[in-house]
Amino acid sequence: MAGILDIYMTSYRCAKLCPAATAAEYFIPNWTYTPSPSISDDHSRRPRIRLSQLTLSNFRNFNSAKADLMPGLIVIQGLNGQGKSNLLEAIYMLSVAKSPRASQDRQLVGWEMLKSGGHSQILGVARESEQTIKVQIDFEVIPAIKAAGDETAQGVASVQKSLRSNGIKRTGSEFVGVFNVVAFAVEDIELVTGGPSVRRRYLDILISQVDPAYLKALQRYQKVTTQRNNMLRLIRERRAGMDELHFWDERLCEEGAGIIERRSIAIDQLTPLAAQSHARLADGDDGLGLEYLPELGPGERPPQMRASEINDTLTQSLAVVRDREIARAVSVIGPHRDELAISLHERDAGSFSSRGQARTIALALKLAEGMLVSNVTGRSPVLALDDVLSELDIRRRRLVLEAAQEYEQVLVTTTDFAMVEAGFLEEASQFQVEDGKLTPR
């Protein structure tokens, strides 16, 4: 079942389609964006969502775990390799349907189950005001086939995933965003130091949590680029004519324009929130800047980033880059090549920031994501911070925990309870993780 991260972490199903697919085989429903609500600083009256219960069965190194979770700060302590990150990974998956750490679902189930088969589950019960939301991800594991009399498995086990909310089976686009979680992990420093694809993924996950139509558009666009690239290859090999590319050109421009427009809206809203969060974490430093750089090609950039105007620009650009695309058999313009430029005092943050600065910027982006989700959905998401305190000094740890207090529920993992200042720890729910076992302290 496709989730937002499937677009980046697995080969897309469309690659299996016939490379000579025709227009009649590809139908795209009409789709338009509705601009998101404007930014508001009043969060006090908004409904708050929290995870009240989490149950894991045969997930990663958790054979069986169940926890009742309270509002407020939850501190989860454990040494490295005991399962802290796995726990937050499971909670995050209840929001986005896919693991940010695993390229295949078979990596998420217990090793023994891959040999014997069985059932794995992540089950969460969330509460929003008086409403209860039940979200679950089930994995059915079919073991690898063994030859008669041979204990060595042939092939690999297969894993079938299904998604449900309130007991009803859902598609990925229907499931994503039912329960909102914003997560930060150590590797999120790559938002600053990594390549453009990391930042595109950040944007796409953020927008998909608040706009189900956006995820569907991404899935359609990925199909378009895959089929269009196949057609470019066939033209290069003189196995197809130029006229057969026209349909895919139209589809790339139409779908791509909508995605670019929505990203532009989101970044306009995200930028002041990120600057605000960064200033709070960095002693008032308000030098963080974001700039959206859509890959529109050589066509004239529209003054207003509206889908119709973007469509026209992409159409103009495709005509100019036609020969280059055929030579490479690759679509060279469109939102799959967009960039989100991050600067600190007008200098490229990825090139000039220290590790500490990059970590602060990444955390500011995640906190801004939470604020934007809250602004658009009208409800405050759960905040999950994995090992966020380990590289911060005492003062910055306090600033992070103070910022986190604005959320209804915050889960923080640490290797040592002492990293959490006494005043925060005393008010927090506390758990320990050891060898895949979760116990309250």
Secondary structure as UniProt FT lines:
FT   TURN            4..5
FT   HELIX           6..9
FT   HELIX           13..16
FT   TURN            19..20
FT   HELIX           23..25
FT   TURN            44..45
FT   STRAND          48..59
FT   TURN            60..61
FT   STRAND          62..68
FT   STRAND          72..77
FT   TURN            80..81
FT   HELIX           84..96
FT   HELIX           105..108
FT   HELIX           111..116
FT   STRAND          118..128
FT   TURN            129..130
FT   STRAND          131..142
FT   STRAND          145..146
FT   TURN            148..149
FT   STRAND          153..154
FT   STRAND          158..165
FT   TURN            166..167
FT   STRAND          168..170
FT   HELIX           172..175
FT   TURN            176..177
FT   STRAND          181..184
FT   HELIX           186..189
FT   HELIX           190..193
FT   HELIX           196..210
FT   HELIX           212..236
FT   TURN            237..238
FT   HELIX           242..245
FT   HELIX           246..281
FT   TURN            282..284
FT   STRAND          288..293
FT   TURN            297..298
FT   HELIX           307..328
FT   HELIX           335..337
FT   STRAND          339..344
FT   TURN            345..346
FT   STRAND          347..348
FT   HELIX           349..352
FT   HELIX           355..377
FT   STRAND          382..385
FT   TURN            388..391
FT   HELIX           394..404
FT   TURN            405..406
FT   STRAND          409..414
FT   HELIX           417..419
FT   HELIX           422..427
FT   STRAND          429..434
FT   TURN            435..436
FT   STRAND          437..440
//
